[in-house]
Amino acid sequence: MTVRDRIKKKYSDSQRKILFYLISGLDRGKHYFKAKYIAKDLGLSSKEVGTNLRILVDICDELKIVPWSYSNSTTWMVIQKAL
């Protein structure tokens, strides 16, 4: 089963959108993401993004997600976990 298949089965719709967004950014060499820009790009509220990222910190097996900085919007550091 691929990572994308696991994500589709395990997570809510909002969480899937966020995870696919983060994976796409990682593929482009990006490792830091501001919640407000994720929200803007995905058409979600900043609160929805922040709430789901805090949940994903604990339950996501595919990515390591760490709150990194809190100035003007939470910045999240994301690293691909070895599977």
Rosetta constraint file for C-alpha pairs under 8 A:
AtomPair CA 1 CA 5 HARMONIC 6.14 0.50
AtomPair CA 1 CA 6 HARMONIC 6.76 0.50
AtomPair CA 2 CA 6 HARMONIC 6.38 0.50
AtomPair CA 3 CA 7 HARMONIC 6.21 0.50
AtomPair CA 3 CA 62 HARMONIC 7.17 0.50
AtomPair CA 4 CA 8 HARMONIC 6.19 0.50
AtomPair CA 4 CA 20 HARMONIC 7.98 0.50
AtomPair CA 5 CA 9 HARMONIC 6.45 0.50
AtomPair CA 6 CA 10 HARMONIC 6.09 0.50
AtomPair CA 7 CA 11 HARMONIC 5.88 0.50
AtomPair CA 7 CA 16 HARMONIC 6.32 0.50
AtomPair CA 7 CA 19 HARMONIC 7.85 0.50
AtomPair CA 8 CA 16 HARMONIC 6.57 0.50
AtomPair CA 11 CA 15 HARMONIC 5.73 0.50
AtomPair CA 11 CA 16 HARMONIC 5.84 0.50
AtomPair CA 12 CA 16 HARMONIC 6.06 0.50
AtomPair CA 13 CA 17 HARMONIC 6.32 0.50
AtomPair CA 14 CA 18 HARMONIC 6.27 0.50
AtomPair CA 14 CA 49 HARMONIC 7.94 0.50
AtomPair CA 14 CA 52 HARMONIC 7.44 0.50
AtomPair CA 15 CA 19 HARMONIC 6.04 0.50
AtomPair CA 15 CA 52 HARMONIC 6.11 0.50
AtomPair CA 15 CA 53 HARMONIC 7.74 0.50
AtomPair CA 15 CA 56 HARMONIC 7.63 0.50
AtomPair CA 16 CA 20 HARMONIC 6.05 0.50
AtomPair CA 17 CA 21 HARMONIC 6.13 0.50
AtomPair CA 17 CA 42 HARMONIC 7.38 0.50
AtomPair CA 18 CA 22 HARMONIC 6.17 0.50
AtomPair CA 18 CA 38 HARMONIC 7.46 0.50
AtomPair CA 18 CA 42 HARMONIC 7.79 0.50
AtomPair CA 18 CA 49 HARMONIC 7.46 0.50
AtomPair CA 18 CA 53 HARMONIC 8.00 0.50
AtomPair CA 19 CA 23 HARMONIC 6.07 0.50
AtomPair CA 20 CA 24 HARMONIC 6.04 0.50
AtomPair CA 21 CA 25 HARMONIC 6.30 0.50
AtomPair CA 21 CA 38 HARMONIC 7.71 0.50
AtomPair CA 22 CA 26 HARMONIC 6.17 0.50
AtomPair CA 22 CA 33 HARMONIC 7.89 0.50
AtomPair CA 22 CA 78 HARMONIC 7.45 0.50
AtomPair CA 23 CA 27 HARMONIC 6.18 0.50
AtomPair CA 24 CA 28 HARMONIC 6.59 0.50
AtomPair CA 25 CA 29 HARMONIC 6.48 0.50
AtomPair CA 25 CA 30 HARMONIC 5.16 0.50
AtomPair CA 25 CA 31 HARMONIC 7.26 0.50
AtomPair CA 26 CA 30 HARMONIC 4.90 0.50
AtomPair CA 26 CA 31 HARMONIC 6.03 0.50
AtomPair CA 26 CA 78 HARMONIC 7.80 0.50
AtomPair CA 26 CA 79 HARMONIC 7.63 0.50
AtomPair CA 26 CA 80 HARMONIC 7.64 0.50
AtomPair CA 31 CA 77 HARMONIC 5.60 0.50
AtomPair CA 31 CA 78 HARMONIC 5.17 0.50
AtomPair CA 31 CA 79 HARMONIC 6.51 0.50
AtomPair CA 32 CA 75 HARMONIC 6.44 0.50
AtomPair CA 32 CA 76 HARMONIC 5.51 0.50
AtomPair CA 32 CA 77 HARMONIC 4.58 0.50
AtomPair CA 32 CA 78 HARMONIC 6.28 0.50
AtomPair CA 33 CA 37 HARMONIC 7.49 0.50
AtomPair CA 33 CA 38 HARMONIC 7.17 0.50
AtomPair CA 33 CA 75 HARMONIC 5.42 0.50
AtomPair CA 33 CA 76 HARMONIC 5.15 0.50
AtomPair CA 33 CA 77 HARMONIC 6.55 0.50
AtomPair CA 33 CA 78 HARMONIC 7.71 0.50
AtomPair CA 34 CA 38 HARMONIC 6.42 0.50
AtomPair CA 34 CA 73 HARMONIC 6.28 0.50
AtomPair CA 34 CA 74 HARMONIC 5.77 0.50
AtomPair CA 34 CA 75 HARMONIC 4.28 0.50
AtomPair CA 34 CA 76 HARMONIC 6.22 0.50
AtomPair CA 35 CA 39 HARMONIC 6.12 0.50
AtomPair CA 35 CA 46 HARMONIC 6.16 0.50
AtomPair CA 35 CA 49 HARMONIC 6.25 0.50
AtomPair CA 35 CA 50 HARMONIC 6.36 0.50
AtomPair CA 35 CA 73 HARMONIC 6.20 0.50
AtomPair CA 35 CA 74 HARMONIC 5.69 0.50
AtomPair CA 35 CA 75 HARMONIC 6.25 0.50
AtomPair CA 35 CA 76 HARMONIC 7.33 0.50
AtomPair CA 36 CA 40 HARMONIC 6.16 0.50
AtomPair CA 36 CA 45 HARMONIC 7.96 0.50
AtomPair CA 36 CA 46 HARMONIC 5.31 0.50
AtomPair CA 36 CA 49 HARMONIC 7.98 0.50
AtomPair CA 36 CA 73 HARMONIC 6.18 0.50
AtomPair CA 36 CA 74 HARMONIC 7.80 0.50
AtomPair CA 37 CA 41 HARMONIC 6.01 0.50
AtomPair CA 38 CA 42 HARMONIC 6.06 0.50
AtomPair CA 38 CA 44 HARMONIC 7.95 0.50
AtomPair CA 38 CA 46 HARMONIC 7.89 0.50
AtomPair CA 38 CA 49 HARMONIC 7.25 0.50
AtomPair CA 39 CA 43 HARMONIC 5.70 0.50
AtomPair CA 39 CA 44 HARMONIC 4.64 0.50
AtomPair CA 39 CA 45 HARMONIC 5.43 0.50
AtomPair CA 39 CA 46 HARMONIC 5.23 0.50
AtomPair CA 39 CA 48 HARMONIC 7.91 0.50
AtomPair CA 39 CA 49 HARMONIC 6.07 0.50
AtomPair CA 40 CA 44 HARMONIC 6.56 0.50
AtomPair CA 40 CA 45 HARMONIC 7.56 0.50
AtomPair CA 40 CA 46 HARMONIC 7.93 0.50
AtomPair CA 44 CA 48 HARMONIC 6.45 0.50
AtomPair CA 44 CA 49 HARMONIC 6.79 0.50
AtomPair CA 45 CA 49 HARMONIC 6.38 0.50
AtomPair CA 46 CA 50 HARMONIC 6.08 0.50
AtomPair CA 47 CA 51 HARMONIC 5.99 0.50
AtomPair CA 48 CA 52 HARMONIC 6.13 0.50
AtomPair CA 49 CA 53 HARMONIC 6.01 0.50
AtomPair CA 50 CA 54 HARMONIC 6.16 0.50
AtomPair CA 50 CA 74 HARMONIC 7.84 0.50
AtomPair CA 51 CA 55 HARMONIC 6.45 0.50
AtomPair CA 52 CA 56 HARMONIC 6.07 0.50
AtomPair CA 53 CA 57 HARMONIC 6.15 0.50
AtomPair CA 53 CA 65 HARMONIC 7.62 0.50
AtomPair CA 54 CA 58 HARMONIC 7.26 0.50
AtomPair CA 55 CA 59 HARMONIC 6.46 0.50
AtomPair CA 56 CA 60 HARMONIC 4.95 0.50
AtomPair CA 56 CA 65 HARMONIC 7.24 0.50
AtomPair CA 57 CA 64 HARMONIC 6.98 0.50
AtomPair CA 57 CA 65 HARMONIC 5.23 0.50
AtomPair CA 57 CA 66 HARMONIC 6.62 0.50
AtomPair CA 60 CA 64 HARMONIC 7.29 0.50
AtomPair CA 61 CA 81 HARMONIC 7.36 0.50
AtomPair CA 62 CA 80 HARMONIC 6.54 0.50
AtomPair CA 62 CA 81 HARMONIC 5.59 0.50
AtomPair CA 62 CA 82 HARMONIC 7.88 0.50
AtomPair CA 62 CA 83 HARMONIC 7.35 0.50
AtomPair CA 63 CA 78 HARMONIC 6.60 0.50
AtomPair CA 63 CA 79 HARMONIC 5.71 0.50
AtomPair CA 63 CA 80 HARMONIC 4.70 0.50
AtomPair CA 63 CA 81 HARMONIC 5.09 0.50
AtomPair CA 64 CA 77 HARMONIC 8.00 0.50
AtomPair CA 64 CA 78 HARMONIC 5.60 0.50
AtomPair CA 64 CA 79 HARMONIC 5.07 0.50
AtomPair CA 64 CA 80 HARMONIC 6.24 0.50
AtomPair CA 64 CA 81 HARMONIC 6.10 0.50
AtomPair CA 65 CA 76 HARMONIC 6.59 0.50
AtomPair CA 65 CA 77 HARMONIC 5.86 0.50
AtomPair CA 65 CA 78 HARMONIC 4.68 0.50
AtomPair CA 65 CA 79 HARMONIC 6.70 0.50
AtomPair CA 66 CA 76 HARMONIC 5.56 0.50
AtomPair CA 66 CA 77 HARMONIC 5.17 0.50
AtomPair CA 66 CA 78 HARMONIC 6.48 0.50
AtomPair CA 67 CA 74 HARMONIC 6.81 0.50
AtomPair CA 67 CA 75 HARMONIC 6.19 0.50
AtomPair CA 67 CA 76 HARMONIC 4.59 0.50
AtomPair CA 67 CA 77 HARMONIC 6.33 0.50
AtomPair CA 68 CA 74 HARMONIC 7.18 0.50
AtomPair CA 68 CA 75 HARMONIC 5.38 0.50
AtomPair CA 68 CA 76 HARMONIC 5.11 0.50
AtomPair CA 68 CA 77 HARMONIC 5.80 0.50
AtomPair CA 69 CA 73 HARMONIC 7.93 0.50
AtomPair CA 69 CA 74 HARMONIC 5.60 0.50
AtomPair CA 69 CA 75 HARMONIC 4.98 0.50
AtomPair CA 69 CA 76 HARMONIC 7.10 0.50
AtomPair CA 70 CA 74 HARMONIC 4.38 0.50
AtomPair CA 70 CA 75 HARMONIC 6.31 0.50
AtomPair CA 71 CA 75 HARMONIC 7.89 0.50
